[in-house]
Amino acid sequence: MGKLSGLFLAMALVLAMVAGTRSDACDDSLQSLFAECREYILNPPNPKIAPSDACCGAIQKADVPCLCSKVTPATEKVVCMDKVVYVAGYCKRPLKPGSKCGSYIVPSTSW
């Protein structure tokens, strides 16, 4: 299995875990964010790049507290939380410093 297909399989598993726990706007936000933002938030922690307008649109509509409550250790292996914080800030939806998203604590200088 190639590296890219392995990454998509891992992300599909993360989506399945979240979708299995609750089917609502939170799941819709997760699916939309992954569709529009995956290239900006996935590991490895390459340099941060400015997200697209479509990604920012998905961020603006997302239920961020709900999504953060669903972040698991498996999610954190696939998604770079530093990039998530950067993208949220860039899209004018910054995460509150000191807040938690999974086990990740948002730093005081997020982006």
Long-range contacts (C-beta under 8 A, 24 or more apart in sequence): 7-42, 7-78, 10-74, 10-77, 10-78, 11-38, 11-42, 11-78, 13-74, 14-72, 14-74, 14-75, 14-78, 14-79, 17-72, 17-74, 18-70, 18-75, 21-70, 22-70, 25-63, 25-66, 26-63, 26-66, 26-67, 26-70, 29-58, 29-61, 29-62, 29-63, 29-66, 29-67, 30-67, 30-70, 32-58, 32-61, 32-62, 33-58, 33-59, 33-62, 33-67, 37-87, 40-83, 40-87, 41-79, 41-80, 41-83, 41-84, 41-87, 42-78, 42-79, 42-80, 42-83, 43-77, 43-78, 43-79, 43-80, 44-80, 45-80, 45-82, 45-83, 48-82, 48-83, 48-86, 48-87, 48-111, 50-90, 51-87, 51-90, 51-91, 55-87, 55-91, 56-90, 56-91, 56-92, 59-87, 59-88, 59-91, 59-93, 60-91, 60-92, 60-93, 62-93, 64-88, 64-93, 64-95, 67-101, 68-95, 68-99, 68-100, 68-101, 68-102, 71-101, 71-102, 71-103, 71-104, 72-102, 73-102, 73-103, 75-102, 76-102, 76-103, 76-104, 85-110, 85-111, 86-110, 86-111
